[in-house]
Amino acid sequence: MSARVGVGALVLLLIVPGAEAQPPLETAEVTLERLERERLWDGTLEAVLQSTVSAQTSGRVAEILYDVDDFVPAGSVILRFTDQEQQAALRRAEAALAEAGAALDDAEKDLARVSELYERRVIAKVDLDRAIARRDAAKARVDSARAQVDTAGEQLGYTVVKAPYAGIVTARHVQVGESVTVGQPLMTGLSLDVLRVQVDLPQGVIEQVRKIRKASIVMPETGDRVSVDRLVVFPYADPASRTFRVRLELPPGLKGLYPGMFVKAAFVIGDAQRTVVPAKSVVFRSEVTGVYVIDGGVHFRQVRIGNRYGDRFEVLAGLVAGDRVAIDPVRAGVVLKQLSGGD
């Protein structure tokens, strides 16, 4: 349970020689709260979507529209092959389909004629069965020819290679004019939109991490926290390092993060009672961190802070629960200067 006390106003009338009484400084009490206990480890960013596009048909490279480090929108054409062979195969398949269709028309007309004769008892049942078999065979040839047209159309479509998703080209494996075969790598790329973090954790904390399943990453530039969308704990340890791999799925669209970077990953491993102070009361001056303590007067006190929890900082040293600090450190600094006789 939290033992936090809300911000209060402390009436501190400051009488400075030659000046009017200063209005009271608004203060807050340093409190104890039960907060999450966490530890930080280094993690490596990697792209969830990273792949190599390979040739699905043979041919010669006619055009390359993107190169290494280019951004490619999803569905954009990245490469074209010459397509004379595929065009010819499609025309042959379409001609075979037309021929099979004509044969099917003849077989159906013949079946209609034979059926009429059979109903009139002019021919035997075996003649009708043969006509039905010829019609069915012609229909099967049409289906086969249609499948050949579809296949030829797909092969023609494979001469135009498109990006499966938006991303950055990281490698190009072919040159214009080069002949390629099916399965040959063409381009490699990755998406910057969907990232994840791989972290190796010691076995001493893995049970707490697996049970609580709560983590965040610290943004490198701002220090802000980003909660992970999903946490996956691998069910086995590395036999060499005795560490467990944990994968953190990040929300899409984060700026300033790139595959291969190191980031700090914070894992909640329990809770503990912490001394906390409002974040806006903390002053950062070069290498000095402090607060203005109000205890009948105004005093600047150096403190050591820990993690940030929303609008509060954890205080590791310099304050105890019950101390009161100024909410507006700038104004408190002015008051302190006046009290000390400064201009």
C-alpha positions as CSV (number, residue, x, y, z in Angstrom):
1,M,0.0,0.0,0.0
2,S,1.2,3.5,-0.7
3,A,2.1,5.8,2.2
4,R,2.2,8.8,0.0
5,V,0.9,12.2,1.2
6,G,-0.4,14.8,-1.2
7,V,1.2,18.1,-2.0
8,G,0.6,20.6,0.7
9,A,1.1,24.3,1.1
10,L,3.5,25.5,3.8
11,V,3.0,29.2,4.7
12,L,6.5,30.5,5.0
13,L,6.4,34.3,5.4
14,L,9.9,35.5,4.5
15,I,10.8,39.0,5.7
16,V,13.8,40.3,3.8
17,P,15.2,43.7,4.8
18,G,14.2,46.4,2.3
19,A,11.6,44.1,0.6
20,E,8.0,43.2,1.1
21,A,7.0,39.9,2.7
22,Q,7.3,37.1,0.1
23,P,4.2,35.0,-0.6
24,P,4.4,31.4,0.8
25,L,6.3,28.7,-1.1
26,E,4.3,25.7,-2.2
27,T,5.9,22.5,-0.8
28,A,5.5,18.8,-1.0
29,E,6.3,16.2,1.6
30,V,8.9,13.5,0.9
31,T,7.1,10.2,1.3
32,L,7.5,6.5,1.3
33,E,5.7,4.4,-1.3
34,R,5.7,0.8,-2.2
35,L,6.9,0.7,-5.8
36,E,8.0,-1.8,-8.3
37,R,11.5,-3.1,-7.9
38,E,13.3,-3.5,-11.2
39,R,16.7,-4.2,-12.7
40,L,18.2,-3.0,-16.0
41,W,20.2,-5.1,-18.5
42,D,21.6,-4.2,-22.0
43,G,19.5,-5.5,-24.9
44,T,20.0,-5.5,-28.7
45,L,17.5,-4.1,-31.1
46,E,16.5,-6.1,-34.1
47,A,14.0,-5.9,-36.9
48,V,11.0,-8.3,-36.7
49,L,10.6,-8.1,-40.5
50,Q,13.9,-8.8,-42.2
51,S,14.2,-11.0,-45.3
52,T,15.9,-11.6,-48.6
53,V,13.8,-11.5,-51.8
54,S,14.7,-14.3,-54.2
55,A,13.9,-14.9,-57.9
56,Q,10.8,-16.9,-58.5
57,T,11.5,-17.2,-62.3
58,S,14.6,-17.3,-64.4
59,G,15.6,-14.4,-66.6
60,R,18.0,-11.5,-67.1
61,V,17.9,-8.4,-64.8
62,A,16.5,-5.5,-66.9
63,E,16.1,-2.8,-64.3
64,I,17.0,-2.2,-60.6
65,L,14.9,0.7,-59.1
66,Y,16.4,0.8,-55.5
67,D,19.8,0.4,-54.0
68,V,21.4,-0.1,-50.6
69,D,20.1,2.3,-47.9
70,D,17.1,3.4,-50.0
71,F,13.7,3.4,-48.3
72,V,11.2,1.3,-50.2
73,P,7.4,1.7,-49.7
74,A,5.4,-1.4,-49.4
75,G,4.4,-2.9,-52.7
76,S,6.9,-0.8,-54.8
77,V,8.6,-2.4,-57.7
78,I,12.2,-3.0,-56.8
79,L,13.5,-4.9,-59.8
80,R,12.4,-6.1,-63.3
81,F,13.5,-9.0,-65.5
82,T,13.3,-9.3,-69.2
83,D,10.0,-11.1,-69.9
84,Q,10.1,-12.3,-73.6
85,E,10.2,-16.0,-72.6
86,Q,7.4,-15.6,-70.1
87,Q,5.3,-13.6,-72.6
88,A,5.8,-16.4,-75.2
89,A,4.8,-19.1,-72.7
90,L,1.7,-17.2,-71.8
91,R,0.7,-16.9,-75.5
92,R,1.3,-20.6,-76.0
93,A,-0.9,-21.4,-72.9
94,E,-3.7,-19.1,-74.1
95,A,-3.6,-20.7,-77.6
96,A,-3.8,-24.2,-76.0
97,L,-6.7,-23.0,-73.9
98,A,-8.5,-21.7,-77.0
99,E,-7.9,-25.0,-78.8
100,A,-9.1,-27.1,-75.8
101,G,-12.2,-24.8,-75.6
102,A,-13.0,-25.5,-79.3
103,A,-12.6,-29.2,-78.8
104,L,-14.9,-29.1,-75.8
105,D,-17.6,-27.3,-77.8
106,D,-17.4,-30.0,-80.5
107,A,-17.6,-32.7,-77.8
108,E,-20.6,-31.2,-76.2
109,K,-22.4,-30.8,-79.6
110,D,-21.6,-34.4,-80.4
111,L,-22.9,-35.5,-77.0
112,A,-26.1,-33.7,-77.6
113,R,-26.6,-35.4,-81.0
114,V,-25.8,-38.8,-79.6
115,S,-28.1,-38.3,-76.6
116,E,-31.0,-37.5,-79.0
117,L,-30.3,-40.6,-81.0
118,Y,-30.1,-42.7,-77.9
119,E,-33.4,-41.4,-76.7
120,R,-34.9,-42.4,-80.1
121,R,-33.4,-45.9,-79.6
122,V,-31.3,-45.5,-82.8
123,I,-27.9,-46.2,-81.2
124,A,-26.7,-48.4,-78.3
125,K,-25.9,-47.3,-74.8
126,V,-22.2,-47.8,-75.4
127,D,-22.2,-45.1,-78.0
128,L,-23.7,-42.6,-75.5
129,D,-21.0,-43.6,-73.0
130,R,-18.2,-43.0,-75.5
131,A,-19.7,-39.5,-76.3
132,I,-19.9,-38.7,-72.6
133,A,-16.3,-39.8,-72.1
134,R,-15.1,-37.7,-75.0
135,R,-16.9,-34.7,-73.5
136,D,-15.4,-35.3,-70.0
137,A,-11.9,-35.6,-71.5
138,A,-12.3,-32.4,-73.4
139,K,-13.4,-30.6,-70.3
140,A,-10.4,-32.0,-68.4
141,R,-8.1,-30.6,-71.2
142,V,-9.8,-27.2,-70.8
143,D,-9.1,-27.3,-67.1
144,S,-5.5,-28.3,-67.7
145,A,-5.1,-25.6,-70.3
146,R,-6.6,-23.0,-68.0
147,A,-4.2,-24.0,-65.2
148,Q,-1.3,-23.6,-67.7
149,V,-2.5,-20.1,-68.5
150,D,-2.6,-19.3,-64.8
151,T,0.9,-20.7,-64.3
152,A,2.3,-18.8,-67.3
153,G,0.6,-15.6,-65.9
154,E,2.2,-16.1,-62.6
155,Q,5.6,-16.6,-64.2
156,L,5.1,-13.4,-66.1
157,G,4.2,-11.6,-62.9
158,Y,7.4,-12.9,-61.3
159,T,9.4,-10.8,-63.7
160,V,8.3,-7.8,-61.7
161,V,9.6,-8.0,-58.2
162,K,7.8,-6.0,-55.5
163,A,8.7,-5.1,-51.9
164,P,6.7,-7.3,-49.5
165,Y,6.7,-4.5,-46.8
166,A,8.0,-1.0,-46.3
167,G,11.7,-0.9,-45.3
168,I,15.3,-0.2,-46.0
169,V,17.4,-2.1,-48.5
170,T,20.5,-3.5,-46.7
171,A,22.0,-5.5,-49.5
172,R,21.8,-5.9,-53.3
173,H,22.9,-9.2,-54.7
174,V,22.5,-8.8,-58.5
175,Q,23.5,-6.3,-61.2
176,V,21.7,-5.1,-64.3
177,G,22.2,-7.5,-67.2
178,E,22.9,-10.5,-64.9
179,S,21.1,-13.7,-65.6
180,V,19.4,-15.2,-62.6
181,T,17.8,-18.6,-61.8
182,V,14.9,-19.5,-59.5
183,G,15.8,-19.1,-55.9
184,Q,18.8,-16.8,-56.4
185,P,18.9,-13.9,-53.9
186,L,18.1,-10.5,-55.3
187,M,17.8,-8.0,-52.4
188,T,17.8,-8.0,-48.6
189,G,15.9,-5.5,-46.5
190,L,14.4,-4.9,-43.2
191,S,11.5,-2.8,-41.7
192,L,12.2,-0.1,-39.1
193,D,8.5,0.0,-38.1
194,V,8.3,-3.1,-36.0
195,L,11.3,-3.8,-33.7
196,R,12.0,-6.1,-30.8
197,V,14.8,-6.3,-28.2
198,Q,16.8,-9.5,-27.4
199,V,18.1,-9.6,-23.8
200,D,20.1,-12.3,-22.0
201,L,19.1,-12.6,-18.3
202,P,20.9,-14.5,-15.5
203,Q,19.1,-17.5,-14.3
204,G,18.8,-16.0,-10.8
205,V,16.1,-13.6,-11.9
206,I,14.4,-15.6,-14.7
207,E,11.6,-17.0,-12.5
208,Q,10.5,-13.5,-11.3
209,V,10.6,-12.2,-14.8
210,R,8.6,-15.2,-16.1
211,K,6.0,-14.7,-13.3
212,I,5.6,-10.9,-13.3
213,R,6.1,-10.5,-17.1
214,K,6.4,-6.7,-17.0
215,A,9.2,-4.8,-18.7
216,S,10.0,-1.6,-20.5
217,I,12.9,-0.1,-22.4
218,V,14.7,3.2,-21.8
219,M,14.8,5.5,-24.9
220,P,18.5,6.3,-25.5
221,E,18.1,10.1,-26.2
222,T,15.3,11.1,-23.8
223,G,15.4,8.5,-21.0
224,D,11.6,8.0,-21.4
225,R,10.2,4.6,-20.7
226,V,8.3,2.6,-23.4
227,S,6.3,-0.4,-22.2
228,V,6.7,-3.6,-24.2
229,D,3.7,-5.1,-26.0
230,R,4.7,-8.7,-25.4
231,L,7.4,-10.5,-23.4
232,V,8.6,-14.0,-24.4
233,V,11.0,-16.0,-22.1
234,F,12.8,-18.7,-24.0
235,P,12.3,-22.1,-22.2
236,Y,16.0,-23.0,-22.1
237,A,19.4,-21.5,-21.0
238,D,22.5,-21.0,-23.1
239,P,24.8,-23.8,-21.9
240,A,27.9,-21.6,-22.2
241,S,26.7,-18.4,-20.4
242,R,23.9,-20.0,-18.3
243,T,21.6,-17.1,-19.4
244,F,18.1,-17.1,-20.6
245,R,17.1,-15.2,-23.8
246,V,14.1,-12.9,-23.4
247,R,12.4,-11.2,-26.3
248,L,10.6,-7.9,-25.9
249,E,8.1,-7.0,-28.6
250,L,8.0,-3.2,-29.0
251,P,5.0,-1.1,-30.2
252,P,5.3,0.0,-33.8
253,G,6.4,3.4,-35.0
254,L,9.0,4.2,-32.4
255,K,11.4,7.0,-33.5
256,G,15.1,7.0,-32.8
257,L,15.5,3.2,-32.5
258,Y,17.4,1.2,-35.2
259,P,18.3,-2.4,-35.5
260,G,21.7,-3.2,-34.0
261,M,21.5,-0.6,-31.3
262,F,22.0,-1.3,-27.6
263,V,19.2,-0.2,-25.3
264,K,18.5,-0.5,-21.6
265,A,15.8,-3.0,-20.8
266,A,14.1,-2.7,-17.3
267,F,12.5,-5.8,-15.9
268,V,10.2,-5.7,-12.8
269,I,11.3,-8.4,-10.4
270,G,9.2,-7.5,-7.3
271,D,8.4,-4.4,-5.2
272,A,9.9,-2.5,-2.4
273,Q,9.3,0.6,-0.3
274,R,11.0,3.7,-1.7
275,T,11.5,7.3,-0.7
276,V,10.1,9.5,-3.4
277,V,9.9,13.2,-4.2
278,P,8.0,15.2,-6.9
279,A,10.1,15.3,-10.1
280,K,9.5,19.0,-10.7
281,S,11.1,19.8,-7.3
282,V,14.5,18.3,-8.4
283,V,17.2,20.7,-9.7
284,F,19.9,19.6,-12.1
285,R,23.0,21.8,-12.1
286,S,25.8,20.4,-14.1
287,E,26.9,17.4,-12.1
288,V,25.0,18.4,-9.0
289,T,21.4,17.2,-8.3
290,G,19.5,18.8,-5.4
291,V,16.3,20.1,-4.0
292,Y,15.3,23.1,-1.9
293,V,14.3,21.9,1.6
294,I,11.9,24.0,3.6
295,D,12.4,23.6,7.4
296,G,11.6,27.1,8.8
297,G,14.0,28.5,6.2
298,V,15.1,27.6,2.7
299,H,18.2,25.4,2.2
300,F,19.6,23.8,-1.0
301,R,20.4,20.2,-0.4
302,Q,22.3,17.8,-2.7
303,V,20.5,14.5,-3.3
304,R,21.1,11.3,-5.1
305,I,18.2,10.1,-7.2
306,G,17.3,6.7,-8.7
307,N,14.6,5.7,-11.1
308,R,11.8,7.9,-12.3
309,Y,8.2,6.7,-11.6
310,G,5.9,8.9,-13.6
311,D,5.9,12.4,-11.9
312,R,8.2,11.2,-9.1
313,F,11.8,10.4,-8.5
314,E,13.2,7.8,-6.2
315,V,15.6,9.4,-3.7
316,L,18.5,7.2,-2.8
317,A,20.3,9.6,-0.4
318,G,19.9,13.2,1.0
319,L,16.3,13.1,2.1
320,V,14.1,11.2,4.5
321,A,10.3,10.7,4.7
322,G,8.7,13.8,6.3
323,D,11.1,16.4,4.8
324,R,9.4,19.1,2.8
325,V,10.7,20.4,-0.5
326,A,9.8,23.4,-2.6
327,I,7.6,22.6,-5.7
328,D,9.0,25.6,-7.6
329,P,12.8,25.3,-7.3
330,V,13.4,28.5,-9.4
331,R,11.4,30.6,-7.0
332,A,12.9,28.9,-4.0
333,G,16.4,29.8,-5.3
334,V,15.4,33.4,-5.6
335,V,14.1,33.4,-2.0
336,L,17.2,31.7,-0.8
337,K,19.4,34.4,-2.4
338,Q,17.3,37.2,-0.9
339,L,17.6,35.6,2.6
340,S,21.3,35.2,2.2
341,G,21.7,38.9,1.4
342,G,22.2,38.5,-2.3
343,D,21.0,41.2,-4.9
